[in-house]
Amino acid sequence: MKSGVRPLVLIGAGHAHVVVLRSWLRTGFRPPEGSMLITPDRYGWYSGMMPGLIAGRYRLDQCRIDMIELCERCGIDLIQDRVRGLDADNQQITLESGRHEQGRWLSLNVGSAPPSPDINAASIEVLPAKPFPILVEAWRRWRAEGAPPSVAVLGGGAAAFELAMALQASLPGTSVRLISGSELLHGHHPRVQRKARGLLREYRIDLTENRHVTRVQGKALYEDDTSLGVTDASVVATGAGAYAWPCKSGLACEEGFISIDATLRSISHRNLFASGDCAALPATPHAGVYAVRQGEILADNLRAALLRGSMKLYHPQPRALALLATGDGRALLSYGPLTAHNRLLGRWKDHLDTRFIEG
Ligand SMILES: Cc1cc2nc3c(=O)[nH]c(=O)nc-3n(C[C@H](O)[C@H](O)[C@H](O)COP(=O)(O)OP(=O)(O)OC[C@H]3O[C@@H](n4cnc5c(N)ncnc54)[C@H](O)[C@@H]3O)c2cc1C
């Protein structure tokens, strides 16, 4: 390693980086000595299983990957810390501990956090759905010490729907409400939306659509000045919002996300890769399934970068099949106009998710 400059710095233990490390293990590729991964959490959490965990259907250790062990097997240093700043021109990063690192190649896979309403003197817990450890910790406390009488889940996408169903399943004394800023499951076929609304009714989850909670004051939820009622706790699952620091770094960004091309490299800084939720690429939604697919190409392209080989191109799949967990062992299928909801689909989802965790 040239003094001080790491050959490769991976930032974030997201889905894509997990796939990269596993691919290198499988193919026997060893990254150059001094390569490192920076992650604040020792675990890589698998998003597909989070609703199942919250529903009480999985144990913690079934839903996460031990990055210390994975890095050790790959011969990569793991630094448990959080990046708080990046100087893209000099490929230098600053960590929360104050430490600095510089990489010949950088790869960002830091995910996203849901956009939050303004919280003015909230007397309730307002929990982001991501990063996962925060929500998981609160949920475990609720189970151990008593849950709030009511919880409002904010958001109307697949994650918000699944979390509302999961909380209802695992917190029997709590009344769960779902407040969606758009119509429920916007972008899914109306048949899927109808089925999802029916399931919420069946499980007595109150649904409010086309209302965007902009403010939490005390226990009260507001859309601007219009009251949307009160709640004892709130879980924010409003989709992917970009972290601020990557775009303050000099990288070209689009709506806060790092603009990349099909090689998964920044369009402005060619020694920097970005993948998963933190990246912006046309026709590529911010979802775990896309991050996983990008991981396969990223593994090859990082290796090509380190060995001066040629890069592969990532082509997003035109349409992804979605299996939404409904907290009861069943799953709701959404694939264009096709929909179904049953236990067999639940078992299929369990199988796919477990297969990912087991590598
Ligand atoms: C409840 C829920 C369920 C979901 N279910 C699904 C699903 O079934 N299918 C699907 O396709 N999508 C699902 N999603 C969306 C999915 O979570 C994201 O699209 C996916 O996690 C993105 O993966 P990623 O690889 O970009 O990063 P992530 O998996 O989000 O990981 C980011 C990593 O970066 C680390 N990190 C963050 N900031 C820093 C920093 N400053 N420095 C260093 N490291 C940092 C984090 O600790 C984490 O390890 C779900 C989302 C939620 C909230």
The ligand as a MOL file (V3000), in Angstrom:
LIG
                    3D

  0  0  0     0  0            999 V3000
M  V30 BEGIN CTAB
M  V30 COUNTS 53 58 0 0 0
M  V30 BEGIN ATOM
M  V30 1 C -39.0920 -1.8960 6.2730 0
M  V30 2 C -38.4730 -1.9040 4.9110 0
M  V30 3 C -38.6190 -3.0240 4.1140 0
M  V30 4 C -38.0750 -3.0450 2.8420 0
M  V30 5 N -38.2470 -4.1700 2.0870 0
M  V30 6 C -37.7510 -4.2130 0.8450 0
M  V30 7 C -37.9480 -5.3730 0.0340 0
M  V30 8 O -38.5790 -6.3530 0.4350 0
M  V30 9 N -37.4180 -5.3630 -1.2250 0
M  V30 10 C -36.7260 -4.2820 -1.6970 0
M  V30 11 O -36.3000 -4.3240 -2.8580 0
M  V30 12 N -36.5230 -3.1880 -0.9680 0
M  V30 13 C -37.0140 -3.1160 0.3000 0
M  V30 14 N -36.8120 -1.9810 1.0640 0
M  V30 15 C -35.9490 -0.9080 0.5440 0
M  V30 16 C -34.5110 -1.2620 0.9110 0
M  V30 17 O -34.3680 -1.1390 2.3030 0
M  V30 18 C -33.4670 -0.3670 0.3020 0
M  V30 19 O -33.7460 -0.1010 -1.0390 0
M  V30 20 C -32.1150 -1.0720 0.4120 0
M  V30 21 O -31.8060 -1.2960 1.7690 0
M  V30 22 C -31.0300 -0.2740 -0.2130 0
M  V30 23 O -29.8530 -1.0050 -0.0640 0
M  V30 24 P -28.4500 -0.3490 -0.1730 0
M  V30 25 O -27.5450 -1.4170 -0.6250 0
M  V30 26 O -28.4820 0.9020 -0.9460 0
M  V30 27 O -28.0620 0.1120 1.3220 0
M  V30 28 P -28.6020 -0.3370 2.7270 0
M  V30 29 O -28.9470 -1.7570 2.7410 0
M  V30 30 O -29.6000 0.6600 3.1530 0
M  V30 31 O -27.3210 -0.2000 3.6540 0
M  V30 32 C -26.6470 1.0070 3.8260 0
M  V30 33 C -25.4290 0.7640 4.6970 0
M  V30 34 O -24.6380 1.9390 4.7840 0
M  V30 35 C -24.3120 2.2040 6.1340 0
M  V30 36 N -24.1410 3.6490 6.2720 0
M  V30 37 C -25.0940 4.6070 6.2760 0
M  V30 38 N -24.5260 5.8080 6.4230 0
M  V30 39 C -23.2030 5.5950 6.4970 0
M  V30 40 C -22.0770 6.4610 6.6720 0
M  V30 41 N -22.2310 7.7660 6.7730 0
M  V30 42 N -20.8480 5.9230 6.7400 0
M  V30 43 C -20.6770 4.5680 6.6200 0
M  V30 44 N -21.6970 3.7130 6.4660 0
M  V30 45 C -22.9380 4.2200 6.4090 0
M  V30 46 C -25.4890 1.6300 6.9070 0
M  V30 47 O -25.1390 1.3910 8.2560 0
M  V30 48 C -25.7450 0.3690 6.1160 0
M  V30 49 O -24.8480 -0.6280 6.5000 0
M  V30 50 C -37.3560 -1.9230 2.3450 0
M  V30 51 C -37.2320 -0.7910 3.1380 0
M  V30 52 C -37.7680 -0.7750 4.4100 0
M  V30 53 C -37.6420 0.4780 5.2500 0
M  V30 END ATOM
M  V30 BEGIN BOND
M  V30 1 1 1 2
M  V30 2 1 2 3
M  V30 3 2 2 52
M  V30 4 2 3 4
M  V30 5 1 4 5
M  V30 6 1 4 50
M  V30 7 2 5 6
M  V30 8 1 6 7
M  V30 9 1 6 13
M  V30 10 2 7 8
M  V30 11 1 7 9
M  V30 12 1 9 10
M  V30 13 2 10 11
M  V30 14 1 10 12
M  V30 15 2 12 13
M  V30 16 1 13 14
M  V30 17 1 14 15
M  V30 18 1 14 50
M  V30 19 1 15 16
M  V30 20 1 16 17
M  V30 21 1 16 18
M  V30 22 1 18 19
M  V30 23 1 18 20
M  V30 24 1 20 21
M  V30 25 1 20 22
M  V30 26 1 22 23
M  V30 27 1 23 24
M  V30 28 2 24 25
M  V30 29 1 24 26
M  V30 30 1 24 27
M  V30 31 1 27 28
M  V30 32 2 28 29
M  V30 33 1 28 30
M  V30 34 1 28 31
M  V30 35 1 31 32
M  V30 36 1 32 33
M  V30 37 1 33 34
M  V30 38 1 33 48
M  V30 39 1 34 35
M  V30 40 1 35 36
M  V30 41 1 35 46
M  V30 42 1 36 37
M  V30 43 1 36 45
M  V30 44 2 37 38
M  V30 45 1 38 39
M  V30 46 1 39 40
M  V30 47 2 39 45
M  V30 48 1 40 41
M  V30 49 2 40 42
M  V30 50 1 42 43
M  V30 51 2 43 44
M  V30 52 1 44 45
M  V30 53 1 46 47
M  V30 54 1 46 48
M  V30 55 1 48 49
M  V30 56 2 50 51
M  V30 57 1 51 52
M  V30 58 1 52 53
M  V30 END BOND
M  V30 END CTAB
M  END
